[in-house]
Amino acid sequence: MSSTRKAMAAGATAKEIEHAVMLALTTTGFPNMIAALSWVHEVFEEAK
């Protein structure tokens, strides 16, 4: 979650952050990627 906040503070868009998480699929596996994506969406909701 802190990486998402840092990326947002650096100016990354929501789509760019989601894309970076999805690229982790082949490295971390589907369950871990989905967990990370849910954490990213939690941070997006907090930021609203």
mmCIF file as Biopython writes it, N, C-alpha, C and O atoms, coordinates in Angstrom:
data_model
#
loop_
_atom_site.group_PDB
_atom_site.id
_atom_site.type_symbol
_atom_site.label_atom_id
_atom_site.label_alt_id
_atom_site.label_comp_id
_atom_site.label_asym_id
_atom_site.label_entity_id
_atom_site.label_seq_id
_atom_site.pdbx_PDB_ins_code
_atom_site.Cartn_x
_atom_site.Cartn_y
_atom_site.Cartn_z
_atom_site.occupancy
_atom_site.B_iso_or_equiv
_atom_site.auth_seq_id
_atom_site.auth_asym_id
_atom_site.pdbx_PDB_model_num
ATOM 1   N N  . MET A ? 1  ? 0.823   -1.190  0.000   1.0 0.0 1  A 1 
ATOM 2   C CA . MET A ? 1  ? 0.000   0.000   0.000   1.0 0.0 1  A 1 
ATOM 3   C C  . MET A ? 1  ? 0.874   1.263   0.000   1.0 0.0 1  A 1 
ATOM 4   O O  . MET A ? 1  ? 0.542   2.258   -0.645  1.0 0.0 1  A 1 
ATOM 5   N N  . SER A ? 2  ? 1.977   1.208   0.722   1.0 0.0 2  A 1 
ATOM 6   C CA . SER A ? 2  ? 2.833   2.388   0.767   1.0 0.0 2  A 1 
ATOM 7   C C  . SER A ? 2  ? 3.456   2.659   -0.598  1.0 0.0 2  A 1 
ATOM 8   O O  . SER A ? 2  ? 3.667   3.816   -0.964  1.0 0.0 2  A 1 
ATOM 9   N N  . SER A ? 3  ? 3.747   1.614   -1.347  1.0 0.0 3  A 1 
ATOM 10  C CA . SER A ? 3  ? 4.302   1.811   -2.693  1.0 0.0 3  A 1 
ATOM 11  C C  . SER A ? 3  ? 3.289   2.492   -3.600  1.0 0.0 3  A 1 
ATOM 12  O O  . SER A ? 3  ? 3.652   3.309   -4.446  1.0 0.0 3  A 1 
ATOM 13  N N  . THR A ? 4  ? 2.017   2.150   -3.420  1.0 0.0 4  A 1 
ATOM 14  C CA . THR A ? 4  ? 0.963   2.791   -4.210  1.0 0.0 4  A 1 
ATOM 15  C C  . THR A ? 4  ? 0.879   4.274   -3.855  1.0 0.0 4  A 1 
ATOM 16  O O  . THR A ? 4  ? 0.782   5.128   -4.737  1.0 0.0 4  A 1 
ATOM 17  N N  . ARG A ? 5  ? 0.918   4.569   -2.564  1.0 0.0 5  A 1 
ATOM 18  C CA . ARG A ? 5  ? 0.874   5.978   -2.146  1.0 0.0 5  A 1 
ATOM 19  C C  . ARG A ? 5  ? 2.069   6.753   -2.687  1.0 0.0 5  A 1 
ATOM 20  O O  . ARG A ? 5  ? 1.920   7.889   -3.137  1.0 0.0 5  A 1 
ATOM 21  N N  . LYS A ? 6  ? 3.246   6.148   -2.647  1.0 0.0 6  A 1 
ATOM 22  C CA . LYS A ? 6  ? 4.449   6.807   -3.162  1.0 0.0 6  A 1 
ATOM 23  C C  . LYS A ? 6  ? 4.347   7.027   -4.663  1.0 0.0 6  A 1 
ATOM 24  O O  . LYS A ? 6  ? 4.741   8.080   -5.164  1.0 0.0 6  A 1 
ATOM 25  N N  . ALA A ? 7  ? 3.824   6.049   -5.379  1.0 0.0 7  A 1 
ATOM 26  C CA . ALA A ? 7  ? 3.667   6.189   -6.823  1.0 0.0 7  A 1 
ATOM 27  C C  . ALA A ? 7  ? 2.686   7.303   -7.157  1.0 0.0 7  A 1 
ATOM 28  O O  . ALA A ? 7  ? 2.913   8.085   -8.081  1.0 0.0 7  A 1 
ATOM 29  N N  . MET A ? 8  ? 1.592   7.372   -6.399  1.0 0.0 8  A 1 
ATOM 30  C CA . MET A ? 8  ? 0.618   8.440   -6.624  1.0 0.0 8  A 1 
ATOM 31  C C  . MET A ? 8  ? 1.236   9.802   -6.334  1.0 0.0 8  A 1 
ATOM 32  O O  . MET A ? 8  ? 0.999   10.765  -7.064  1.0 0.0 8  A 1 
ATOM 33  N N  . ALA A ? 9  ? 2.030   9.881   -5.266  1.0 0.0 9  A 1 
ATOM 34  C CA . ALA A ? 9  ? 2.682   11.147  -4.923  1.0 0.0 9  A 1 
ATOM 35  C C  . ALA A ? 9  ? 3.692   11.568  -5.992  1.0 0.0 9  A 1 
ATOM 36  O O  . ALA A ? 9  ? 3.938   12.757  -6.196  1.0 0.0 9  A 1 
ATOM 37  N N  . ALA A ? 10 ? 4.270   10.582  -6.665  1.0 0.0 10 A 1 
ATOM 38  C CA . ALA A ? 10 ? 5.243   10.868  -7.715  1.0 0.0 10 A 1 
ATOM 39  C C  . ALA A ? 10 ? 4.574   11.215  -9.043  1.0 0.0 10 A 1 
ATOM 40  O O  . ALA A ? 10 ? 5.247   11.606  -9.996  1.0 0.0 10 A 1 
ATOM 41  N N  . GLY A ? 11 ? 3.241   11.071  -9.105  1.0 0.0 11 A 1 
ATOM 42  C CA . GLY A ? 11 ? 2.511   11.465  -10.298 1.0 0.0 11 A 1 
ATOM 43  C C  . GLY A ? 11 ? 2.038   10.326  -11.185 1.0 0.0 11 A 1 
ATOM 44  O O  . GLY A ? 11 ? 1.535   10.570  -12.282 1.0 0.0 11 A 1 
ATOM 45  N N  . ALA A ? 12 ? 2.189   9.094   -10.736 1.0 0.0 12 A 1 
ATOM 46  C CA . ALA A ? 12 ? 1.717   7.961   -11.540 1.0 0.0 12 A 1 
ATOM 47  C C  . ALA A ? 12 ? 0.190   7.949   -11.567 1.0 0.0 12 A 1 
ATOM 48  O O  . ALA A ? 12 ? -0.462  8.262   -10.571 1.0 0.0 12 A 1 
ATOM 49  N N  . THR A ? 13 ? -0.357  7.590   -12.702 1.0 0.0 13 A 1 
ATOM 50  C CA . THR A ? 13 ? -1.810  7.505   -12.824 1.0 0.0 13 A 1 
ATOM 51  C C  . THR A ? 13 ? -2.292  6.164   -12.279 1.0 0.0 13 A 1 
ATOM 52  O O  . THR A ? 13 ? -1.498  5.247   -12.069 1.0 0.0 13 A 1 
ATOM 53  N N  . ALA A ? 14 ? -3.586  6.060   -12.057 1.0 0.0 14 A 1 
ATOM 54  C CA . ALA A ? 14 ? -4.169  4.816   -11.560 1.0 0.0 14 A 1 
ATOM 55  C C  . ALA A ? 14 ? -3.941  3.689   -12.556 1.0 0.0 14 A 1 
ATOM 56  O O  . ALA A ? 14 ? -3.637  2.565   -12.155 1.0 0.0 14 A 1 
ATOM 57  N N  . LYS A ? 15 ? -4.080  3.964   -13.819 1.0 0.0 15 A 1 
ATOM 58  C CA . LYS A ? 15 ? -3.878  2.941   -14.849 1.0 0.0 15 A 1 
ATOM 59  C C  . LYS A ? 15 ? -2.425  2.461   -14.869 1.0 0.0 15 A 1 
ATOM 60  O O  . LYS A ? 15 ? -2.172  1.270   -15.051 1.0 0.0 15 A 1 
ATOM 61  N N  . GLU A ? 16 ? -1.477  3.369   -14.686 1.0 0.0 16 A 1 
ATOM 62  C CA . GLU A ? 16 ? -0.066  2.983   -14.662 1.0 0.0 16 A 1 
ATOM 63  C C  . GLU A ? 16 ? 0.244   2.086   -13.466 1.0 0.0 16 A 1 
ATOM 64  O O  . GLU A ? 16 ? 0.992   1.117   -13.589 1.0 0.0 16 A 1 
ATOM 65  N N  . ILE A ? 17 ? -0.327  2.410   -12.324 1.0 0.0 17 A 1 
ATOM 66  C CA . ILE A ? 17 ? -0.106  1.610   -11.117 1.0 0.0 17 A 1 
ATOM 67  C C  . ILE A ? 17 ? -0.722  0.229   -11.288 1.0 0.0 17 A 1 
ATOM 68  O O  . ILE A ? 17 ? -0.089  -0.776  -10.965 1.0 0.0 17 A 1 
ATOM 69  N N  . GLU A ? 18 ? -1.942  0.172   -11.788 1.0 0.0 18 A 1 
ATOM 70  C CA . GLU A ? 18 ? -2.596  -1.120  -12.022 1.0 0.0 18 A 1 
ATOM 71  C C  . GLU A ? 18 ? -1.803  -1.959  -13.013 1.0 0.0 18 A 1 
ATOM 72  O O  . GLU A ? 18 ? -1.671  -3.170  -12.839 1.0 0.0 18 A 1 
ATOM 73  N N  . HIS A ? 19 ? -1.280  -1.326  -14.043 1.0 0.0 19 A 1 
ATOM 74  C CA . HIS A ? 19 ? -0.493  -2.041  -15.043 1.0 0.0 19 A 1 
ATOM 75  C C  . HIS A ? 19 ? 0.763   -2.640  -14.416 1.0 0.0 19 A 1 
ATOM 76  O O  . HIS A ? 19 ? 1.112   -3.787  -14.698 1.0 0.0 19 A 1 
ATOM 77  N N  . ALA A ? 20 ? 1.437   -1.877  -13.573 1.0 0.0 20 A 1 
ATOM 78  C CA . ALA A ? 20 ? 2.639   -2.379  -12.902 1.0 0.0 20 A 1 
ATOM 79  C C  . ALA A ? 20 ? 2.317   -3.597  -12.036 1.0 0.0 20 A 1 
ATOM 80  O O  . ALA A ? 20 ? 3.092   -4.552  -11.992 1.0 0.0 20 A 1 
ATOM 81  N N  . VAL A ? 21 ? 1.184   -3.564  -11.355 1.0 0.0 21 A 1 
ATOM 82  C CA . VAL A ? 21 ? 0.786   -4.713  -10.529 1.0 0.0 21 A 1 
ATOM 83  C C  . VAL A ? 21 ? 0.492   -5.920  -11.406 1.0 0.0 21 A 1 
ATOM 84  O O  . VAL A ? 21 ? 0.881   -7.038  -11.069 1.0 0.0 21 A 1 
ATOM 85  N N  . MET A ? 22 ? -0.183  -5.709  -12.514 1.0 0.0 22 A 1 
ATOM 86  C CA . MET A ? 22 ? -0.514  -6.824  -13.397 1.0 0.0 22 A 1 
ATOM 87  C C  . MET A ? 22 ? 0.724   -7.440  -14.033 1.0 0.0 22 A 1 
ATOM 88  O O  . MET A ? 22 ? 0.726   -8.628  -14.355 1.0 0.0 22 A 1 
ATOM 89  N N  . LEU A ? 23 ? 1.766   -6.654  -14.217 1.0 0.0 23 A 1 
ATOM 90  C CA . LEU A ? 23 ? 3.008   -7.201  -14.762 1.0 0.0 23 A 1 
ATOM 91  C C  . LEU A ? 23 ? 3.669   -8.173  -13.792 1.0 0.0 23 A 1 
ATOM 92  O O  . LEU A ? 23 ? 4.503   -8.982  -14.200 1.0 0.0 23 A 1 
ATOM 93  N N  . ALA A ? 24 ? 3.308   -8.106  -12.521 1.0 0.0 24 A 1 
ATOM 94  C CA . ALA A ? 24 ? 3.874   -9.000  -11.515 1.0 0.0 24 A 1 
ATOM 95  C C  . ALA A ? 24 ? 3.256   -10.394 -11.574 1.0 0.0 24 A 1 
ATOM 96  O O  . ALA A ? 24 ? 3.693   -11.289 -10.851 1.0 0.0 24 A 1 
ATOM 97  N N  . LEU A ? 25 ? 2.261   -10.590 -12.411 1.0 0.0 25 A 1 
ATOM 98  C CA . LEU A ? 25 ? 1.569   -11.881 -12.486 1.0 0.0 25 A 1 
ATOM 99  C C  . LEU A ? 25 ? 2.532   -13.035 -12.741 1.0 0.0 25 A 1 
ATOM 100 O O  . LEU A ? 25 ? 2.475   -14.052 -12.050 1.0 0.0 25 A 1 
ATOM 101 N N  . THR A ? 26 ? 3.402   -12.891 -13.709 1.0 0.0 26 A 1 
ATOM 102 C CA . THR A ? 26 ? 4.279   -14.002 -14.059 1.0 0.0 26 A 1 
ATOM 103 C C  . THR A ? 26 ? 5.343   -14.259 -12.996 1.0 0.0 26 A 1 
ATOM 104 O O  . THR A ? 26 ? 5.866   -15.370 -12.903 1.0 0.0 26 A 1 
ATOM 105 N N  . THR A ? 27 ? 5.663   -13.261 -12.207 1.0 0.0 27 A 1 
ATOM 106 C CA . THR A ? 27 ? 6.691   -13.410 -11.186 1.0 0.0 27 A 1 
ATOM 107 C C  . THR A ? 27 ? 6.125   -13.912 -9.866  1.0 0.0 27 A 1 
ATOM 108 O O  . THR A ? 27 ? 6.699   -14.801 -9.237  1.0 0.0 27 A 1 
ATOM 109 N N  . THR A ? 28 ? 5.004   -13.346 -9.447  1.0 0.0 28 A 1 
ATOM 110 C CA . THR A ? 28 ? 4.471   -13.663 -8.113  1.0 0.0 28 A 1 
ATOM 111 C C  . THR A ? 28 ? 3.319   -14.653 -8.129  1.0 0.0 28 A 1 
ATOM 112 O O  . THR A ? 28 ? 3.005   -15.252 -7.100  1.0 0.0 28 A 1 
ATOM 113 N N  . GLY A ? 29 ? 2.689   -14.831 -9.274  1.0 0.0 29 A 1 
ATOM 114 C CA . GLY A ? 29 ? 1.551   -15.727 -9.369  1.0 0.0 29 A 1 
ATOM 115 C C  . GLY A ? 29 ? 0.233   -14.988 -9.249  1.0 0.0 29 A 1 
ATOM 116 O O  . GLY A ? 29 ? 0.173   -13.857 -8.767  1.0 0.0 29 A 1 
ATOM 117 N N  . PHE A ? 30 ? -0.819  -15.650 -9.697  1.0 0.0 30 A 1 
ATOM 118 C CA . PHE A ? 30 ? -2.138  -15.025 -9.762  1.0 0.0 30 A 1 
ATOM 119 C C  . PHE A ? 30 ? -2.689  -14.616 -8.393  1.0 0.0 30 A 1 
ATOM 120 O O  . PHE A ? 30 ? -3.155  -13.484 -8.260  1.0 0.0 30 A 1 
ATOM 121 N N  . PRO A ? 31 ? -2.662  -15.476 -7.367  1.0 0.0 31 A 1 
ATOM 122 C CA . PRO A ? 31 ? -3.239  -15.076 -6.080  1.0 0.0 31 A 1 
ATOM 123 C C  . PRO A ? 31 ? -2.554  -13.848 -5.470  1.0 0.0 31 A 1 
ATOM 124 O O  . PRO A ? 31 ? -3.222  -12.965 -4.932  1.0 0.0 31 A 1 
ATOM 125 N N  . ASN A ? 32 ? -1.231  -13.797 -5.556  1.0 0.0 32 A 1 
ATOM 126 C CA . ASN A ? 32 ? -0.511  -12.644 -5.009  1.0 0.0 32 A 1 
ATOM 127 C C  . ASN A ? 32 ? -0.783  -11.377 -5.806  1.0 0.0 32 A 1 
ATOM 128 O O  . ASN A ? 32 ? -0.887  -10.291 -5.237  1.0 0.0 32 A 1 
ATOM 129 N N  . MET A ? 33 ? -0.900  -11.514 -7.117  1.0 0.0 33 A 1 
ATOM 130 C CA . MET A ? 33 ? -1.187  -10.347 -7.946  1.0 0.0 33 A 1 
ATOM 131 C C  . MET A ? 33 ? -2.574  -9.801  -7.644  1.0 0.0 33 A 1 
ATOM 132 O O  . MET A ? 33 ? -2.760  -8.586  -7.577  1.0 0.0 33 A 1 
ATOM 133 N N  . ILE A ? 34 ? -3.548  -10.685 -7.461  1.0 0.0 34 A 1 
ATOM 134 C CA . ILE A ? 34 ? -4.907  -10.248 -7.138  1.0 0.0 34 A 1 
ATOM 135 C C  . ILE A ? 34 ? -4.934  -9.573  -5.767  1.0 0.0 34 A 1 
ATOM 136 O O  . ILE A ? 34 ? -5.623  -8.568  -5.586  1.0 0.0 34 A 1 
ATOM 137 N N  . ALA A ? 35 ? -4.198  -10.109 -4.811  1.0 0.0 35 A 1 
ATOM 138 C CA . ALA A ? 35 ? -4.128  -9.487  -3.479  1.0 0.0 35 A 1 
ATOM 139 C C  . ALA A ? 35 ? -3.535  -8.087  -3.585  1.0 0.0 35 A 1 
ATOM 140 O O  . ALA A ? 35 ? -4.054  -7.143  -2.991  1.0 0.0 35 A 1 
ATOM 141 N N  . ALA A ? 36 ? -2.457  -7.955  -4.336  1.0 0.0 36 A 1 
ATOM 142 C CA . ALA A ? 36 ? -1.827  -6.637  -4.502  1.0 0.0 36 A 1 
ATOM 143 C C  . ALA A ? 36 ? -2.763  -5.669  -5.204  1.0 0.0 36 A 1 
ATOM 144 O O  . ALA A ? 36 ? -2.819  -4.492  -4.850  1.0 0.0 36 A 1 
ATOM 145 N N  . LEU A ? 37 ? -3.490  -6.150  -6.184  1.0 0.0 37 A 1 
ATOM 146 C CA . LEU A ? 37 ? -4.428  -5.285  -6.900  1.0 0.0 37 A 1 
ATOM 147 C C  . LEU A ? 37 ? -5.546  -4.809  -5.973  1.0 0.0 37 A 1 
ATOM 148 O O  . LEU A ? 37 ? -6.001  -3.671  -6.087  1.0 0.0 37 A 1 
ATOM 149 N N  . SER A ? 38 ? -5.986  -5.663  -5.068  1.0 0.0 38 A 1 
ATOM 150 C CA . SER A ? 38 ? -7.021  -5.235  -4.117  1.0 0.0 38 A 1 
ATOM 151 C C  . SER A ? 38 ? -6.468  -4.188  -3.161  1.0 0.0 38 A 1 
ATOM 152 O O  . SER A ? 38 ? -7.182  -3.259  -2.784  1.0 0.0 38 A 1 
ATOM 153 N N  . TRP A ? 39 ? -5.205  -4.327  -2.764  1.0 0.0 39 A 1 
ATOM 154 C CA . TRP A ? 39 ? -4.592  -3.311  -1.894  1.0 0.0 39 A 1 
ATOM 155 C C  . TRP A ? 39 ? -4.483  -1.977  -2.625  1.0 0.0 39 A 1 
ATOM 156 O O  . TRP A ? 39 ? -4.721  -0.921  -2.040  1.0 0.0 39 A 1 
ATOM 157 N N  . VAL A ? 40 ? -4.125  -2.031  -3.896  1.0 0.0 40 A 1 
ATOM 158 C CA . VAL A ? 40 ? -4.029  -0.813  -4.699  1.0 0.0 40 A 1 
ATOM 159 C C  . VAL A ? 40 ? -5.393  -0.128  -4.770  1.0 0.0 40 A 1 
ATOM 160 O O  . VAL A ? 40 ? -5.487  1.091   -4.625  1.0 0.0 40 A 1 
ATOM 161 N N  . HIS A ? 41 ? -6.442  -0.909  -4.991  1.0 0.0 41 A 1 
ATOM 162 C CA . HIS A ? 41 ? -7.787  -0.324  -5.079  1.0 0.0 41 A 1 
ATOM 163 C C  . HIS A ? 41 ? -8.224  0.258   -3.737  1.0 0.0 41 A 1 
ATOM 164 O O  . HIS A ? 41 ? -8.955  1.249   -3.715  1.0 0.0 41 A 1 
ATOM 165 N N  . GLU A ? 42 ? -7.799  -0.329  -2.617  1.0 0.0 42 A 1 
ATOM 166 C CA . GLU A ? 42 ? -8.098  0.246   -1.296  1.0 0.0 42 A 1 
ATOM 167 C C  . GLU A ? 42 ? -7.467  1.627   -1.172  1.0 0.0 42 A 1 
ATOM 168 O O  . GLU A ? 42 ? -8.103  2.562   -0.684  1.0 0.0 42 A 1 
ATOM 169 N N  . VAL A ? 43 ? -6.239  1.756   -1.606  1.0 0.0 43 A 1 
ATOM 170 C CA . VAL A ? 43 ? -5.552  3.060   -1.537  1.0 0.0 43 A 1 
ATOM 171 C C  . VAL A ? 43 ? -6.258  4.073   -2.431  1.0 0.0 43 A 1 
ATOM 172 O O  . VAL A ? 43 ? -6.404  5.235   -2.052  1.0 0.0 43 A 1 
ATOM 173 N N  . PHE A ? 44 ? -6.701  3.644   -3.622  1.0 0.0 44 A 1 
ATOM 174 C CA . PHE A ? 44 ? -7.430  4.550   -4.509  1.0 0.0 44 A 1 
ATOM 175 C C  . PHE A ? 44 ? -8.704  5.048   -3.832  1.0 0.0 44 A 1 
ATOM 176 O O  . PHE A ? 44 ? -9.047  6.225   -3.943  1.0 0.0 44 A 1 
ATOM 177 N N  . GLU A ? 45 ? -9.404  4.156   -3.130  1.0 0.0 45 A 1 
ATOM 178 C CA . GLU A ? 45 ? -10.631 4.544   -2.428  1.0 0.0 45 A 1 
ATOM 179 C C  . GLU A ? 45 ? -10.333 5.525   -1.304  1.0 0.0 45 A 1 
ATOM 180 O O  . GLU A ? 45 ? -11.086 6.476   -1.093  1.0 0.0 45 A 1 
ATOM 181 N N  . GLU A ? 46 ? -9.229  5.298   -0.573  1.0 0.0 46 A 1 
ATOM 182 C CA . GLU A ? 46 ? -8.840  6.205   0.505   1.0 0.0 46 A 1 
ATOM 183 C C  . GLU A ? 46 ? -8.528  7.601   -0.026  1.0 0.0 46 A 1 
ATOM 184 O O  . GLU A ? 46 ? -8.787  8.604   0.640   1.0 0.0 46 A 1 
ATOM 185 N N  . ALA A ? 47 ? -7.973  7.651   -1.227  1.0 0.0 47 A 1 
ATOM 186 C CA . ALA A ? 47 ? -7.536  8.922   -1.809  1.0 0.0 47 A 1 
ATOM 187 C C  . ALA A ? 47 ? -8.702  9.759   -2.310  1.0 0.0 47 A 1 
ATOM 188 O O  . ALA A ? 47 ? -8.548  10.961  -2.531  1.0 0.0 47 A 1 
ATOM 189 N N  . LYS A ? 48 ? -9.862  9.148   -2.494  1.0 0.0 48 A 1 
ATOM 190 C CA . LYS A ? 48 ? -11.022 9.903   -3.008  1.0 0.0 48 A 1 
ATOM 191 C C  . LYS A ? 48 ? -11.558 10.876  -2.011  1.0 0.0 48 A 1 
ATOM 192 O O  . LYS A ? 48 ? -12.527 11.580  -2.296  1.0 0.0 48 A 1 
#
